[in-house]
């Protein structure tokens, strides 16, 4: 099974469309779907325990516009690193 993290984002939607076109089975999740907050280690562990993916495609990111990035650069870095560490 393929797990697509961040499947509702710009990149995640494109990846899911490609997987659909290849007729591959996958599970897509994102914070916006109300499924899992990748910043929460317990939620990530629970997700991986339930799905037991063979492959993981990580399209998830904590992002905002350019101005948001200028104002919240440390928060962006911290949350994205936290998500990456939990996934790994």
RAVENQUI-V862730 format. One record per helix or strand. SS is the DSSP state (H for helix, E for strand). FROM is the first residue (numbers start at 1). LEN is the number of residues. Records with the same first field share a line. If there is no record, write none. Layout:
# RAVENQUI-V862730
SS=FROM-LEN  FROM-LEN
This chain:
# RAVENQUI-V862730
E=2-4  26-4  55-4
H=10-12  41-11  66-6  73-15
